[in-house]
Amino acid sequence: MKHNKFLRLFGIFLCVVMVMGAAPLFGAEDGDDTEIDWSNKNLAGIGIIVGEPTGLSGKLWFSGGMAVDAAVAWSFLPKSSLYLHSNLLYHFRVIDTSLGNFLTPYAGAGVGIKLQDTTNLGLRFPIGISMIFESAPIEIFLEVSPGLGLVPETDLEIGAGLGGRVFFLF
């Protein structure tokens, strides 16, 4: 029992560290051509993700195409459970759609935790594309996330979702 509680606390700690501390360390220099310029400010967004998992999603956007996202959600596979994840994301070159919107493919790595009878901890490798609207601070994204379960056993995992977020300056 003590081992299970420790893993839960450690997993939550890892998510918090990634969200609060890791992203600023990886920012690129100003003027990087992958940067989306919403008044050149840092942005925080909150929204939803629907799929596997389904729940609340947040994102902290930094310069140089770097961002950290996180979710507090409900996973349905293999059985229903509370699910937490956090990822460090790199957004590749911005594609202007000529409609005043931007498409940005992205990839990253992070951790995922399922809180079930036993706590499951694993690595995630999200790949996706987001559409960012120039006229409003809104992002819509589609993501596939293959993963590798590490605790309590090693196994392959997959997740996918469609979501949206509204951003605020911070």
N, C-alpha and C positions, 0 to 999 in steps of 0.2 A: 504493500500500500504506500509506504513512504517513497518508493521508487516512482510510482505513478504520479504522485503529487509533485515530486521534484521535476519530472519531465514536463508537466503542465506549466509550472511556474517558469522553468527555463525556456520553454517555447514562447510564452508570452513575453518574457524578457527579450528574447531574440527579435521578435516582431517590433517591439518598442525601440530597441537600439537601431534597427534598420530604418525605421521611419524617422526617428529624431536625429540620428547622428551620421549615418553613412552618406546620404546624398550630397551634402555640401563638400565632402572630400573629393568627389569625382567631377565636379563642375569644370567646364572648359573655359577658356579665355573669352572675354567679351568679343563680339564680332564674329563668332563662329557661325557659319552659314546654315547650320542645322537649328539654330535658335529661333523659336517663334517669339515675335516681339509684340506682346500685349503691353505696351508702354514700358517695356524693359524692366518689369517688376517680377518678384517671385510670386507664385500663385499656389493657392490651396484649393482643392476641389472636393466636393462630396456628391455622391449619387448612389446609383444602384447597379448591380450586376445580376443578370438573369441567366441561368444555365446550371452548370455544375461547377461551383456552388452558386446559390442565390442569396443575395443579401445586400448589405451596405458596402459601398466602396469609397475609398478616399485616395487622393493623389496630391503629392507635393511636387511642384514643377520647379526646376532650377535651371540655370543657364547651361548652354552647351548641349542641349538635347537630353539632359539627364533628369530623371524623376524617380520618386519612390511612390509605389502604390501599396495599399493595404485593403483587406476586406475582413469584415465580421459577417459571417454568412452561415447558411444552413446547407450542409452537404447531404445528398440523398443516396450516394453510392459508397461503399456497398450497403450501408444501412444509415439511417438518419442520424446526424450528429452536428454539433456546433463545429464550425470550421473557421480558422484564422489563417491569413497569409499576408506576407509582405514581400515585395520584390524591388530590386534596383533595376530600373529600365533605362535603356539608351534608345532615343528616337533618332532614326536615320534621317537623311536629307528630306526636307519639307517639299512636298509636291503641291504647287498652287493649281487648283482646279479651274481657274479663270472665272469661277462663280463667286469669288470672295471667300472661299473655304480652303482649308489646307488638309491634305492627307499626309499622315506621318506613320510609316511602318516603324515598328519597335521590337526589341528583343531584350531579354533580361534574365535574371536569376534571383531566387529567393527561397524562403522557407514556407512550409505549410504545416498546419497542426489540426488534426481532427480529435476532438475531445469526446470519446466514446467510453465503453467499458474499460478499454485500455487506450492510452493516449498514443496516437500515431503521429510521428514526426517525419518529415521528408523534405526533399529539395524540389523546387519548381523551376521550370525554364519557359516562361511565357513568350509567345510570339504573337504579334497582332498588328492591327492597323487602326488608327484613330482618325476621325474627321473632326477638325477644329473649325469653328465658325468665327470668321473675322469680325462680324457685326455683333456678336454676343459671346460672352465667356462660357461657351458650352462645348463639351467634347462628347462624341459618340464613338464607342470602340467595339471591336470584335477581336476576341482573343482565344487562342488555343494554348493549353499549358501542359505539355508532357512533364512527368515528374518521376522521381525515384523515392519510394518509401524507404526509410532507414530504420525506424523504431516502431513497433517491436520486431518487425522482420523486413527484409529487403524485398520490394516488389515494384513493378512498374505501375504508374498511375497516369490518368489523363483527365483534364478538365477543360471546359470551354464555356465562354459566356459572351453575351451581348450586353452592353451597359451604356450609361450616360452619366456625366458629372457636370455640375455648375461650379465655376471657379470664382474665387474671391482673392483680392490682393492681400498680402500679409507683409 
